[in-house]
Amino acid sequence: MFPVFNRWAMPTSSPSQSAEDYLERIHELIEQKGYARVVDIASSLKVKQASVTSMVQKLDEEGYVKYEKYRGLVLTDKGREVARAIQNRHITLSRFFSLFGLDAETQRRDIEGIEHHLSPATLEVLASLAQFFESDPDLLKRFQQSRKGTRRGRSA
């Protein structure tokens, strides 16, 4: 069962898009490895360690992370709340796009391109639409079949 997108669960103050990307990655690393180090963040985001250090300092000043010597970065409650909201937003979009047979790489690129630009209301609609199609597989199948004649390279 997927989490239901809840726009009211979004934090009231919003970090920048770049800060969201860092918080999302820090959260993922902590879930995967139990810790997040500057070197790991830099490697996974394909940025320089100095850029990560600069962002980590900003995130620390804004109360999203704490740096603990020998442990790396730790998300504060505020940082964890934002990271979970970003993760749920990502899951909602992935769930929606998966219904329509989009491959994982296309989904990843598209989600990264739009996830910071959608309002909570739009995400709520997409989550509802995904749930609607999931609850009526026959309708989803009819929709998918209706698209077969309109895909690229084919005439309607």
C-alpha positions as CSV (number, residue, x, y, z in Angstrom):
1,M,0.0,0.0,0.0
2,F,1.3,3.4,-1.0
3,P,1.2,6.4,1.3
4,V,-1.6,8.8,0.4
5,F,-0.4,12.2,-0.4
6,N,-1.5,14.7,2.2
7,R,-0.9,18.3,1.4
8,W,-1.5,19.2,5.0
9,A,1.5,17.1,6.0
10,M,3.8,19.4,4.0
11,P,6.0,21.6,6.2
12,T,4.9,25.2,6.6
13,S,8.3,26.7,5.7
14,S,9.9,25.5,2.5
15,P,13.5,25.0,1.8
16,S,14.9,25.8,-1.7
17,Q,14.7,23.2,-4.5
18,S,18.4,22.6,-4.1
19,A,18.1,22.2,-0.4
20,E,15.2,19.8,-0.9
21,D,17.4,17.7,-3.2
22,Y,20.1,17.5,-0.5
23,L,17.6,16.7,2.2
24,E,16.0,14.0,0.1
25,R,19.4,12.4,-0.6
26,I,20.6,12.7,3.0
27,H,17.4,10.9,4.1
28,E,17.9,8.2,1.5
29,L,21.5,7.6,2.5
30,I,20.6,7.4,6.2
31,E,17.9,4.9,5.3
32,Q,20.2,2.8,3.1
33,K,23.5,3.0,5.1
34,G,22.5,4.3,8.5
35,Y,24.6,7.5,8.0
36,A,25.2,10.3,5.5
37,R,28.7,11.7,4.9
38,V,29.6,14.7,2.8
39,V,31.6,12.5,0.4
40,D,28.6,10.1,-0.1
41,I,26.3,13.0,-0.8
42,A,28.7,14.6,-3.2
43,S,29.2,11.3,-5.1
44,S,25.5,10.6,-5.4
45,L,24.5,14.1,-6.4
46,K,27.6,14.4,-8.7
47,V,28.7,17.7,-7.1
48,K,31.9,18.8,-5.4
49,Q,32.4,18.1,-1.7
50,A,32.9,21.9,-1.2
51,S,29.4,22.4,-2.6
52,V,27.9,19.8,-0.2
53,T,29.8,21.4,2.7
54,S,28.4,24.8,1.8
55,M,24.8,23.5,1.6
56,V,25.2,21.4,4.8
57,Q,26.2,24.6,6.6
58,K,23.1,26.3,5.3
59,L,20.9,23.4,6.2
60,D,22.4,23.4,9.7
61,E,21.8,27.1,10.1
62,E,18.2,26.6,9.1
63,G,17.7,23.8,11.5
64,Y,17.3,20.9,9.0
65,V,20.5,18.9,9.9
66,K,23.1,18.6,12.6
67,Y,26.7,17.6,11.9
68,E,28.0,15.1,14.4
69,K,31.7,14.4,14.4
70,Y,32.5,10.8,13.4
71,R,28.8,10.1,12.7
72,G,28.2,12.5,9.7
73,L,24.9,14.2,9.2
74,V,21.8,13.7,11.2
75,L,18.4,15.1,10.2
76,T,16.6,17.1,12.8
77,D,12.9,16.6,13.3
78,K,12.3,19.5,11.0
79,G,14.7,18.0,8.4
80,R,13.1,14.6,8.7
81,E,9.6,16.1,8.2
82,V,10.7,17.8,5.0
83,A,12.6,14.7,3.7
84,R,9.6,12.5,4.3
85,A,7.3,14.9,2.6
86,I,9.7,15.0,-0.4
87,Q,9.8,11.2,-0.4
88,N,6.0,10.9,-0.3
89,R,5.8,13.4,-3.2
90,H,8.3,11.3,-5.1
91,I,6.4,8.1,-4.4
92,T,3.1,9.7,-5.4
93,L,4.5,10.8,-8.8
94,S,6.2,7.4,-9.3
95,R,3.0,5.6,-8.5
96,F,1.1,7.8,-10.9
97,F,3.5,7.4,-13.8
98,S,3.9,3.7,-13.3
99,L,0.2,3.2,-14.0
100,F,0.8,4.2,-17.6
101,G,3.8,2.0,-18.4
102,L,6.5,4.6,-18.3
103,D,9.9,3.0,-17.8
104,A,11.9,3.7,-14.6
105,E,14.5,6.0,-16.2
106,T,11.8,8.1,-17.9
107,Q,10.0,8.3,-14.6
108,R,13.1,9.3,-12.7
109,R,14.0,12.1,-15.2
110,D,10.4,13.4,-15.4
111,I,9.9,13.3,-11.6
112,E,13.2,15.1,-11.0
113,G,12.1,17.7,-13.5
114,I,8.7,18.5,-12.1
115,E,8.5,17.4,-8.5
116,H,9.6,20.9,-7.1
117,H,7.1,22.7,-9.3
118,L,3.8,21.0,-8.5
119,S,1.5,22.5,-5.9
120,P,0.3,20.3,-3.0
121,A,-3.2,20.6,-4.6
122,T,-1.9,19.1,-7.9
123,L,-0.1,16.3,-6.2
124,E,-3.3,15.5,-4.2
125,V,-5.2,15.3,-7.6
126,L,-2.5,13.0,-9.1
127,A,-2.6,10.8,-6.0
128,S,-6.4,10.6,-6.2
129,L,-6.3,9.8,-9.9
130,A,-3.7,7.0,-9.3
131,Q,-6.0,5.6,-6.6
132,F,-9.0,5.8,-9.0
133,F,-7.2,3.9,-11.7
134,E,-5.8,1.4,-9.2
135,S,-9.3,0.7,-7.9
136,D,-10.6,0.1,-11.4
137,P,-8.1,-2.0,-13.4
138,D,-10.6,-2.4,-16.3
139,L,-10.8,1.4,-16.7
140,L,-7.0,1.7,-16.6
141,K,-6.7,-1.1,-19.3
142,R,-9.3,0.8,-21.5
143,F,-7.3,4.0,-21.1
144,Q,-4.0,2.2,-22.0
145,Q,-5.6,0.6,-25.1
146,S,-7.0,4.0,-26.2
147,R,-3.5,5.4,-26.2
148,K,-2.0,2.6,-28.4
149,G,-3.2,4.3,-31.6
150,T,-2.0,7.7,-30.5
151,R,1.6,7.0,-29.5
152,R,4.6,8.5,-31.3
153,G,5.1,7.2,-34.7
154,R,1.6,6.0,-35.1
155,S,-1.4,7.7,-36.5
156,A,-4.7,7.9,-34.6
